[in-house]
Amino acid sequence: MTTSALADLYDPDTYLAGPPHEAFAALRRAAPVHWREVPTGPAAPGYWAVLGYAEVEHVLCEPELFSSEKGGVVLDDLPPDRLAQMRGMLLAMDPPRHRDYRRPLAHRFTHRAIAMLEGRVRDASRAIMREAAERGHGGGEVEFVGEVAGQLPTRVVGELMGLPREDWDYVHRLAEALNRGQDAGGADRAAAEGDGAGGGGGEGAAAPTVEMAMYAAGFAAGRRARPPRDDLTGLLLAGDFGGRTMSDLDYGSFFVQLVTAGNDTTQTMLSSGLLALLTHPDQLADLRADPSLAPGAVEEILRWANPLHYFRRTAAADAEVGGVRIRAGDRLATYFTAANRDETVFADPDRFDIRRSPNRHLSFGKGEHFCLGAHLARLEGRVFLEELLSSFAAIELAGPPVRVRSNLNNGLKSLPVRLTPAGTS
């Protein structure tokens, strides 16, 4: 068969109506690892599409062989300065450097450490619901992506980093500007400006990225002049990262990654999660009737609507994946969107089921690069859903959702809804 005839997985227009799940399934069954030709442009001459669960897992669990650092994590080859910037971020570091940078941070993101944040996440979620109710007063539309879902991760990151509360709105506006840059057209180069979670025009995200990094560098300089505090910024500025300390500019790069990773992927999880529930009213009714299903609902949302379609790896040496020979220097795209619906792992994979168990989705990655913030994302998702459904007796679509034009970011650009507050007759 001609795999390229089923769908152009590189073209961001392919994803405007939603992920091409039928094409992914057909391709996965026919050739779970196959070559996708890209004749011209920054992804030429092409890449290996890795679609099967076992094959994606294999690539992710061999970071020395399949490098995040050599070519970055987006399919497009980047200019040297942009690639150097990306290599300053955890997701684009190879071992042992990745371990040197991740190890000092890990204890802040354990299940126990994150559980202690629940009260703050709940307070933030309740405040967001109150604000959403005010926006939708009298039956007006609320734009759920930016006005509701996007508010929580920025506030949580502000708490973690110890940012002044008066700066939170400013940081949120920069994060939203980065999101808008994803939809500027072309391939997914905007992602390189943040955490690889973008997908759209190349230059649309550059200015807010630089502005955010410079804000963070200035914030770091100010913090160094004051007594240390027990927050993530204090840990970063005092940490030992493979025998070196973090400069203000290094902090700026880390800050961009943490803010964009926390904002973009969590915003996508929350907004895509609501859309999944609204389009599966039986599951929404079950969740309303039994809020204890919320943790499982979060896992199924992550499987069903994984925030990222893929991450790139570059073969550091000749290798084999799924019986296919890969040459040193070749690009590979690990398609989470396809792996998360692999019928050899998930029963009835095209069914949205908040009771699905086990649910071994790959949306947080696998192996050394397993998402550092996974426990935080799960907490945010659970608490947000609990507060959303307890705050509003009815939630209805007020118009068609609009997707981000991206071959990388599986997100929504807008989701207009009408909210009926609980207790409203």
Phi, psi and omega in degrees: 000159175262105185297326183294340182287339184284316180191145174270097186290342180276333184286119180298336178296336179302333189258002186296329178267006184116164180301141180279071189297323180296318178294317177303316182296315180297317179294318181298319181289323183281319186201086184298342171228116181210160184276132175248115181282133171235100192297321184223167175096186188287352175253006179292148004273357179149195185200164175270121174274120180253112193245334182280148182302310183297322182289318176298314179302318180300313181296316182294331185270006178236068187292335177288329182271324180244100194276138169273338191271325187299314182237006185081193188245006174247155187295324181292135169291136186257154171302153185306320182291324179289321178294320177298320178297316180297323182292349174277002183250147185307317187293343181244028174252142174261159172292150003274352184299321179302317180295321180299324182273328183280323187305314181294342182266340194301322186292341177282348186239017175290165179301317181294316181296319181290324180301330180290347180270358188302318181300318180291321178295322180291317178300316179296318180296318180296320178297319179296320179294321177298316179296320179295321178297322178293319179296322183267013183302134178082016176087012179287160179285147172238132176274102194291326186298301185276324187276341182237291185300319183289345182286322188295307184298325179296319180291322179293316177297321176303318177296312183300318185274350182075029179288146173301138182301329181291348178265350187299317180296322178297313179296322178297319179297321177295318179297320178294324177296322175299317179298318179297325179297337179293336189256021187277355179106163181083195182272189195268061180271338180299333181301326183296341179283340182240251185242017184081007183262016184262215178147095178172222185291153185286321186260350185299332184261354189296311184297311178295331177295312179297317180298319179294317180296320180290322174302313183294321178298319176295321177298318179298316179299319178294322180292325179297333182278355181241166178302144182296151178237155182272074175218183185294325176298315178301320178295316181296317184288335181259356189286159174252113183248088181063037178088007177225154177266170184266124175284170177298322179291322174301317179299319179301318179294316177297319181299315179301316180297313183295318181291313183290321177297313181292320184284306192291309185288323179290318175304318179295315179302314184290316182285317177293328177296317177297317179300318179299318180292319180294329180270000173228072189299334176295321179290322177297317179297320178297319181292321176297319183288332183220088181299344178293349176281356186302316179301317178294326177297319179298315180297319180290325175299317180296322177289314187289322186227052182310132186298332182240135177289322186202167158231149178274147164230156177238128182294123179277343179204168175302140185208178176225133177228120179058035180080004181254133180281129178245133181266151176306134180094347179290146172277148170228143174244117179272100187277099177297325182300324178279316183297325182289353176236027178286117185292346176282349180244321185247122175292135179047061191294340180269010176259130176275114188222106184288352175262006183303127178203130358287167180224085187267049179297160182251020186293337175266006183085199183199151175077213187300327182264018174306135190308121179300326184265021184300315180296322179294316180299318179296318178297313180301316181297314181295309183295318180300314179298316179301314182287324178298311185284333176280338181274331186234123180287334179214140176227125184229145171294134179252004181174172181289138174292151178241130184267153171294137177278099189200143171266359183243311185270118181267062189237172177257139175275323177207150178215089182285130181224162169245134185245129175251109183300147176300141180088357178274129181282000000 
